[in-house]
């Protein structure tokens, strides 16, 4: 694993609006709910954009129960809305379909308009590699392309050109196979109870609840190891792992 940077809630206090681009309705909860809850607790706006409901590929239990497509979409939407409310985030659904999630200029344009309207200070999305689920890198490619287009003064969309918000990739389900090497560890201890409650809003994927609780605990151990002995971190520190895409800009090395 590459060297990791431990980031506390205090250090992130000046972040600003947070945008999360999620392939499916549940992805943002498992991977980034801590970051979302921290943003909301600081008083920053947080918005989640779900490109699909995960109705075909991530709703196996509902299909086995005999539910139809429209019913499953409604179910996943309600679950994701409840989770976002628990975290303090707004949520939009683009209903683009999943398995596969189609990449198209039209969908990228819709994301450009979200960027221009919301003006995020930070963007979270999937990493660009996932051999188990092509929807995840498809979402990442569209999120990154839309960010670039939203910065272009000549792009035909309402609003002012976007700045250059940093992009962080959140942790995939099987990080080793996705070449995911964290360089940012985010302390989510103060809000982990909200993440857990948000996870419990997704009974369609109940098997993920304990997995991501255990993962947060392991990442918390790594955060403490990288932060050193002087920060007074709690014994039960909980964390999320991220990879930063673009260079950090700073006048102080820390």
C-alpha positions in Angstrom: 0.0 0.0 0.0 1.2 3.5 -0.8 1.9 6.1 1.9 -1.4 7.3 3.3 -2.5 10.7 4.5 -4.7 10.8 7.6 -7.3 13.5 7.3 -9.3 14.6 10.4 -12.7 16.3 10.3 -11.0 19.4 11.7 -8.6 19.6 8.8 -11.4 19.3 6.3 -13.5 22.0 7.9 -13.1 24.5 5.0 -14.1 22.1 2.2 -17.4 23.5 0.8 -20.1 21.8 -1.2 -19.6 18.1 -1.8 -20.9 16.2 -4.9 -21.0 12.5 -5.1 -21.5 10.7 -8.4 -22.7 7.2 -7.8 -23.4 4.5 -10.4 -26.1 2.8 -8.4 -28.5 3.9 -5.6 -26.5 2.1 -2.9 -22.9 2.8 -3.9 -22.6 6.2 -2.2 -23.7 4.7 1.1 -21.2 2.0 1.4 -18.3 4.0 0.0 -18.8 7.6 1.0 -21.5 8.0 3.6 -18.9 9.1 6.2 -17.6 11.9 4.0 -21.2 13.0 3.2 -22.2 13.1 6.9 -19.1 15.0 7.8 -19.9 17.6 5.1 -23.4 18.0 6.4 -22.2 18.2 10.0 -20.0 21.2 9.0 -22.9 22.9 7.5 -21.7 22.3 3.9 -24.2 21.3 1.2 -23.9 17.7 0.0 -25.5 16.3 -3.1 -25.6 12.7 -4.4 -26.3 11.9 -8.1 -27.3 8.3 -8.7 -27.0 7.5 -12.4 -29.2 4.4 -11.9 -31.2 2.7 -9.2 -29.1 -0.5 -9.4 -32.4 -2.2 -10.3 -31.0 -5.0 -12.4 -27.6 -5.8 -11.0 -27.8 -4.9 -7.3 -31.4 -5.9 -6.3 -31.2 -9.7 -6.3 -33.3 -10.1 -3.2 -36.2 -8.1 -4.7 -36.0 -10.1 -8.0 -36.1 -13.4 -6.0 -39.2 -12.1 -4.2 -40.9 -11.7 -7.5 -41.0 -8.0 -7.7 -41.2 -6.3 -11.2 -38.8 -3.7 -12.6 -40.9 -0.6 -11.8 -41.5 -1.9 -8.3 -37.8 -2.5 -7.8 -36.9 1.0 -9.0 -39.4 2.5 -6.6 -38.0 0.4 -3.8 -34.4 1.3 -4.4 -35.3 5.0 -4.8 -37.0 5.0 -1.5 -34.1 3.3 0.2 -31.6 5.7 -1.2 -33.7 8.7 -0.3 -33.9 7.5 3.3 -30.2 7.0 3.4 -29.4 10.4 2.0 -31.8 12.0 4.5 -30.0 10.2 7.3 -26.7 11.7 6.1 -28.1 15.2 5.5 -27.7 15.1 1.7 -29.9 16.0 -1.3 -30.2 13.3 -3.9 -31.0 13.2 -7.6 -31.7 10.1 -9.7 -30.9 10.1 -13.5 -32.5 6.7 -14.1 -30.0 5.8 -16.9 -30.3 2.0 -16.3 -27.7 -0.4 -15.1 -26.0 -3.7 -16.1 -24.9 -2.1 -18.3 -24.9 1.6 -17.4 -24.8 3.2 -20.9 -22.3 6.0 -21.5 -23.7 8.7 -23.7 -23.1 12.4 -24.5 -26.7 13.0 -23.3 -25.9 11.6 -19.8 -22.6 13.5 -19.6 -24.4 16.7 -20.5 -26.9 16.1 -17.7 -23.9 15.8 -15.3 -22.4 18.9 -16.7 -25.5 20.8 -15.8 -25.4 19.3 -12.3 -21.8 20.6 -11.9 -22.7 24.0 -13.2 -25.7 24.3 -11.0 -24.3 22.9 -7.8 -20.7 24.3 -8.1 -19.0 21.6 -6.0 -15.8 22.2 -4.0 -15.1 18.5 -3.9 -16.2 15.6 -6.1 -16.3 11.9 -5.0 -16.8 9.1 -7.5 -15.8 5.5 -8.4 -12.2 4.6 -9.3 -11.5 4.0 -13.0 -11.0 0.2 -12.8 -13.4 -2.5 -11.6 -13.2 -5.9 -13.3 -16.3 -7.0 -11.4 -18.7 -4.2 -12.3 -18.3 -2.2 -15.5 -21.0 0.3 -14.3 -18.6 1.7 -11.8 -15.8 2.8 -14.1 -18.4 3.9 -16.6 -19.8 6.3 -13.9 -16.2 7.5 -13.2 -15.5 8.2 -16.8 -18.7 10.2 -17.2 -18.1 12.1 -14.0 -14.6 13.1 -15.0 -15.6 14.0 -18.5 -18.5 16.2 -17.3 -16.1 17.9 -14.8 -13.8 18.9 -17.7 -16.6 20.1 -19.9 -18.2 22.1 -17.1 -15.0 24.1 -16.9 -15.1 25.0 -20.6 -16.4 28.6 -21.0 -17.7 27.7 -24.5 -19.7 24.6 -23.4 -23.4 25.2 -24.0 -25.0 24.8 -20.6 -26.5 27.2 -18.1 -24.4 28.7 -15.4 -20.8 29.9 -15.0 -17.8 27.7 -16.0 -16.8 25.4 -13.1 -13.6 25.9 -11.2 -11.3 22.9 -10.6 -12.7 20.9 -7.7 -10.5 18.1 -6.5 -11.7 14.6 -7.3 -11.4 11.7 -4.9 -12.1 8.0 -5.8 -13.9 6.2 -3.0 -13.0 2.6 -2.1 -14.4 -0.2 -4.4 -15.7 -3.5 -2.9 -12.6 -5.5 -3.9 -9.8 -2.9 -3.8 -6.9 -5.2 -4.6 -8.4 -6.3 -7.9 -9.2 -2.6 -8.8 -5.6 -1.5 -8.2 -6.9 0.8 -5.4 -4.1 2.1 -3.3 -5.4 4.7 -0.8 -3.5 7.9 -0.3 -6.1 9.6 1.8 -7.7 8.2 5.0 -10.7 10.2 6.3 -11.6 10.1 10.0 -15.4 9.5 10.1 -15.5 8.5 13.8 -17.8 11.4 14.8 -20.4 10.4 12.2 -20.0 6.7 11.9 -23.3 6.1 13.7 -25.0 8.0 10.9 -23.3 6.0 8.3 -24.4 2.8 9.9 -28.0 4.1 10.1 -27.8 5.0 6.4 -26.6 1.5 5.6 -29.5 0.1 7.4 -31.8 2.0 5.1 -30.7 -0.4 2.4 -32.2 -3.8 3.3 -31.9 -4.9 -0.3 -28.2 -5.3 0.4 -28.3 -6.3 4.0 -25.2 -8.5 3.6 -23.1 -5.3 3.1 -23.9 -3.7 6.5 -21.3 -5.6 8.6 -18.8 -5.8 5.8 -18.5 -2.0 5.6 -18.6 -1.6 9.3 -15.6 -3.9 9.6 -13.9 -2.1 6.7 -14.3 1.2 8.4 -12.7 -0.2 11.6 -9.7 -1.6 9.6 -9.2 1.7 7.8 -9.4 3.4 11.2 -6.5 1.3 12.5 -4.5 2.4 9.4 -5.4 6.0 10.0 -4.1 5.9 13.5 -0.9 4.3 12.4 -0.3 7.0 9.8 -1.4 9.9 11.9 1.1 9.2 14.7 0.7 9.1 18.4 0.0 12.8 19.1 -3.5 13.3 17.7 -5.3 11.6 20.6 -7.4 9.5 18.2 -10.0 7.3 19.8 -9.4 3.6 20.2 -12.3 2.8 18.0 -11.4 5.2 15.2 -13.4 4.6 12.0 -12.3 5.8 8.6 -12.9 5.8 4.8 -10.2 5.4 2.2 -9.8 7.5 -0.9 -7.5 8.1 -3.8 -6.9 11.7 -5.0 -6.8 12.1 -8.7 -5.3 15.5 -9.2 -2.3 17.0 -7.3 -3.0 18.8 -4.1 -2.1 22.5 -4.2 -0.6 24.0 -1.0 1.9 26.4 0.3 2.7 24.1 3.3 3.8 20.5 3.2 2.1 18.6 6.0 
